[in-house]
Amino acid sequence: MARRALSGLVAAATLSGFALPGSGQGMIAGAASPARPPEKIYASTCGHCHGHNVGPVIRGRQLPPALVLAIVRRGQGAMPAFRQTEISDQELKALAQWIQASKADPKEHGQ
């Protein structure tokens, strides 16, 4: 009975876009790719809006990584949610830590 409940939980988490740690779920077979550096992810994904008068400036604000993780995965306001197929959990953790430690860029402007 416990096994069936756990299987149901894994299935529900997978369908909702979340993976249970260590479950191996939520990843597309063969989709493992080398982790991209956080600077490149920011430049190619985040920087299009953040720092260019579309979204708020996030660099130099020491945002807590947990906040970044939650907003990136769930979305907020006009910001879409990003799936694991777009930014892996490993990449997202590194990005969140990079954002927290980043210094403000005087070239960036926000709302």
Backbone bond lengths (Angstrom), bond angles and torsions (degrees), N, CA, C in turn:
res aa  C-N    CA-C-N  psi(-1)  N-CA   C-N-CA  omega(-1)  CA-C   N-CA-C  phi
1 M - - - 1.439 - - 1.532 110.37 -
2 A 1.331 117.07 -42.39 1.459 120.14 178.50 1.520 110.39 -64.29
3 R 1.339 116.95 -35.60 1.459 120.67 179.35 1.526 110.39 -64.59
4 R 1.334 117.87 -41.02 1.458 121.36 179.44 1.533 110.21 -66.14
5 A 1.323 117.45 -40.42 1.466 120.96 178.65 1.525 110.28 -63.40
6 L 1.336 116.65 -41.84 1.459 120.15 178.69 1.520 110.46 -65.73
7 S 1.329 117.93 -41.25 1.462 121.05 177.96 1.515 110.82 -61.29
8 G 1.323 116.98 -40.78 1.457 121.00 177.99 1.517 111.68 -64.67
9 L 1.335 116.00 -38.59 1.464 120.57 178.57 1.517 110.81 -65.45
10 V 1.329 117.29 -42.79 1.462 121.30 178.26 1.523 109.74 -62.89
11 A 1.330 117.33 -43.60 1.463 120.76 179.84 1.524 110.56 -63.88
12 A 1.319 117.90 -44.09 1.466 121.24 179.82 1.517 110.87 -64.07
13 A 1.325 116.88 -41.82 1.466 120.23 179.61 1.521 110.31 -64.54
14 T 1.322 116.73 -40.49 1.457 120.29 -179.66 1.521 110.86 -66.40
15 L 1.331 117.03 -43.78 1.459 120.15 179.56 1.513 112.41 -65.17
16 S 1.324 116.97 -31.34 1.459 119.95 -178.88 1.522 112.45 -84.74
17 G 1.332 116.88 -2.74 1.457 119.68 177.54 1.512 113.97 95.17
18 F 1.315 117.27 2.79 1.449 121.01 179.04 1.515 109.06 -110.00
19 A 1.308 116.94 148.42 1.459 121.66 177.36 1.509 108.80 -117.81
20 L 1.295 114.99 143.80 1.455 119.53 175.62 1.513 108.63 -79.74
21 P 1.323 118.70 139.00 1.454 120.68 -179.96 1.524 110.55 -55.48
22 G 1.310 116.00 130.88 1.450 121.21 176.92 1.516 114.22 76.62
23 S 1.348 118.58 3.96 1.450 120.19 -177.17 1.515 112.20 -82.58
24 G 1.329 116.78 -19.58 1.453 119.23 -176.43 1.516 111.68 75.64
25 Q 1.323 117.75 -0.22 1.456 122.09 -179.74 1.516 109.40 -87.13
26 G 1.317 115.50 161.53 1.451 120.37 175.59 1.520 112.92 85.54
27 M 1.326 117.11 4.33 1.453 120.11 178.06 1.519 108.21 -118.14
28 I 1.290 117.68 140.93 1.447 122.36 176.99 1.518 107.33 -83.81
29 A 1.330 116.36 133.00 1.458 120.82 -179.34 1.522 109.55 -56.40
30 G 1.306 116.26 131.33 1.452 121.67 178.79 1.520 113.86 78.06
31 A 1.336 117.32 3.87 1.459 120.11 -176.64 1.524 112.71 -89.28
32 A 1.322 116.73 0.30 1.461 119.12 -179.55 1.521 108.57 -64.04
33 S 1.309 115.62 125.56 1.452 119.84 179.03 1.517 107.84 -130.67
34 P 1.308 116.79 158.72 1.458 118.27 178.84 1.526 110.01 -60.13
35 A 1.316 114.97 142.22 1.466 120.17 179.70 1.523 109.37 -64.64
36 R 1.319 115.32 135.09 1.463 121.01 177.07 1.521 108.14 -87.87
37 P 1.321 117.81 145.45 1.464 120.16 177.54 1.535 109.87 -64.33
38 P 1.330 117.40 145.51 1.465 120.17 -178.21 1.527 113.66 -58.20
39 E 1.317 117.55 -33.48 1.465 120.21 179.40 1.529 110.73 -61.79
40 K 1.326 116.50 -38.80 1.469 120.55 -179.79 1.521 110.74 -72.06
41 I 1.335 116.84 -38.57 1.459 119.83 178.17 1.523 109.20 -63.80
42 Y 1.323 117.02 -44.93 1.464 120.64 179.10 1.523 110.04 -59.64
43 A 1.320 117.23 -48.16 1.465 121.32 -176.86 1.525 111.80 -64.29
44 S 1.332 117.38 -39.18 1.465 119.54 -174.74 1.523 113.98 -90.81
45 T 1.314 118.00 -17.41 1.461 120.16 -175.25 1.523 112.20 -122.10
46 C 1.316 117.73 -56.39 1.471 122.22 -173.39 1.522 112.17 -79.66
47 G 1.311 115.60 -42.09 1.458 121.41 -171.53 1.519 114.89 -65.14
48 H 1.337 117.43 -15.86 1.469 118.89 178.10 1.529 110.95 -63.57
49 C 1.319 116.53 -31.96 1.474 120.27 -179.07 1.524 112.13 -109.82
50 H 1.330 116.33 -49.24 1.468 120.29 -177.89 1.523 108.77 -73.34
51 G 1.305 114.73 119.50 1.452 119.57 -179.83 1.511 113.71 97.73
52 H 1.345 116.51 -1.00 1.467 119.67 -179.62 1.531 111.24 -128.21
53 N 1.311 115.88 38.80 1.466 124.00 175.70 1.525 114.62 61.30
54 V 1.318 118.24 18.13 1.461 121.39 174.62 1.525 108.69 -103.24
55 G 1.324 115.80 -50.53 1.461 121.87 177.40 1.517 109.19 -118.30
56 P 1.314 116.34 173.41 1.467 118.81 179.51 1.526 111.94 -70.19
57 V 1.308 115.63 153.82 1.458 121.17 173.30 1.523 106.89 -68.14
58 I 1.323 117.38 130.62 1.466 120.01 -179.48 1.520 112.50 -115.21
59 R 1.316 117.46 -16.73 1.465 119.65 178.43 1.522 109.43 -78.30
60 G 1.324 115.68 142.74 1.459 120.89 177.64 1.516 113.78 81.44
61 R 1.313 117.91 9.58 1.470 121.10 -177.97 1.523 112.74 -107.39
62 Q 1.321 117.83 -0.57 1.469 123.63 -179.89 1.527 111.53 52.09
63 L 1.332 116.24 44.11 1.461 120.33 178.67 1.518 110.34 -63.88
64 P 1.327 118.43 135.83 1.462 120.49 179.15 1.527 110.81 -63.10
65 P 1.324 118.07 135.35 1.462 120.45 179.90 1.536 113.38 -54.09
66 A 1.332 118.02 -36.96 1.466 120.21 -179.92 1.527 111.01 -61.59
67 L 1.319 117.45 -35.86 1.461 121.48 178.08 1.524 110.27 -67.16
68 V 1.317 116.45 -45.05 1.463 121.09 178.84 1.526 109.98 -60.86
69 L 1.332 117.18 -46.16 1.466 121.62 179.42 1.520 110.95 -57.08
70 A 1.313 116.65 -48.12 1.465 121.17 -177.41 1.525 111.49 -64.18
71 I 1.313 117.56 -45.37 1.463 120.17 -177.39 1.520 111.27 -68.57
72 V 1.317 117.46 -40.43 1.465 120.11 -179.55 1.525 110.41 -64.74
73 R 1.300 118.41 -41.79 1.469 120.86 -178.30 1.524 113.26 -76.35
74 R 1.317 117.74 -33.65 1.470 120.47 -175.84 1.527 113.48 -101.03
75 G 1.345 116.84 -20.79 1.448 120.13 -174.46 1.520 109.68 79.79
76 Q 1.310 116.46 165.57 1.465 121.12 177.78 1.520 108.16 -162.96
77 G 1.328 116.08 129.97 1.457 119.77 -178.59 1.523 110.67 57.55
78 A 1.317 116.85 -126.90 1.465 121.41 -179.85 1.525 112.90 -80.12
79 M 1.334 116.93 -9.91 1.461 119.71 -179.46 1.522 110.33 -78.65
80 P 1.335 116.51 127.21 1.465 118.89 178.67 1.522 111.47 -76.38
81 A 1.308 115.72 161.15 1.466 121.41 171.99 1.527 107.87 -78.77
82 F 1.325 115.77 144.77 1.460 121.00 177.07 1.517 108.99 -109.93
83 R 1.331 116.16 127.44 1.465 122.32 -178.23 1.524 111.23 -81.00
84 Q 1.328 114.67 166.50 1.460 120.76 178.00 1.520 111.71 -63.35
85 T 1.316 116.71 -24.74 1.465 119.59 177.97 1.525 111.65 -75.30
86 E 1.334 116.78 -15.58 1.463 121.19 178.80 1.530 111.19 -97.33
87 I 1.327 116.35 -43.09 1.463 123.33 176.03 1.525 105.77 -137.05
88 S 1.314 116.79 114.85 1.469 119.89 -177.90 1.533 110.17 -66.49
89 D 1.327 115.81 161.62 1.467 119.56 177.70 1.524 110.84 -58.22
90 Q 1.330 116.47 -41.34 1.465 121.34 179.67 1.529 110.22 -62.39
91 E 1.318 116.76 -45.77 1.465 120.66 179.38 1.525 110.99 -65.14
92 L 1.330 116.64 -39.89 1.456 120.51 -178.57 1.522 111.44 -65.63
93 K 1.321 117.39 -40.87 1.469 119.96 177.93 1.523 110.54 -61.99
94 A 1.331 116.11 -44.16 1.470 120.05 178.87 1.529 110.62 -65.04
95 L 1.327 117.12 -40.24 1.458 121.30 178.52 1.524 111.25 -63.42
96 A 1.327 117.01 -44.47 1.473 121.21 -179.31 1.526 110.69 -61.72
97 Q 1.325 117.25 -40.77 1.467 120.62 178.38 1.529 110.15 -68.83
98 W 1.317 116.86 -38.13 1.465 120.99 178.75 1.526 110.46 -64.32
99 I 1.337 116.72 -43.50 1.464 120.60 179.09 1.528 110.22 -61.95
100 Q 1.334 117.05 -43.13 1.467 120.05 179.45 1.529 111.13 -60.97
101 A 1.314 117.10 -40.19 1.469 121.44 -175.78 1.532 113.24 -87.42
102 S 1.333 117.42 -9.10 1.465 120.00 -174.22 1.522 112.24 -69.98
103 K 1.306 113.77 153.87 1.459 121.21 175.40 1.523 107.77 -96.07
104 A 1.305 115.86 154.07 1.465 120.51 177.65 1.522 109.92 -62.08
105 D 1.304 115.54 142.50 1.468 121.38 176.18 1.523 107.15 -103.99
106 P 1.327 118.93 115.61 1.469 120.96 -176.59 1.537 113.21 -61.91
107 K 1.335 117.45 -15.73 1.462 120.42 178.94 1.534 111.48 -80.66
108 E 1.330 117.47 -15.70 1.449 120.16 -177.77 1.527 111.02 -87.58
109 H 1.315 115.04 143.50 1.464 122.22 177.82 1.515 107.96 -134.74
110 G 1.322 116.97 144.61 1.463 120.26 -178.26 1.505 112.12 -133.02
111 Q 1.314 112.52 -179.29 1.458 120.11 -179.81 1.497 111.24 -74.03
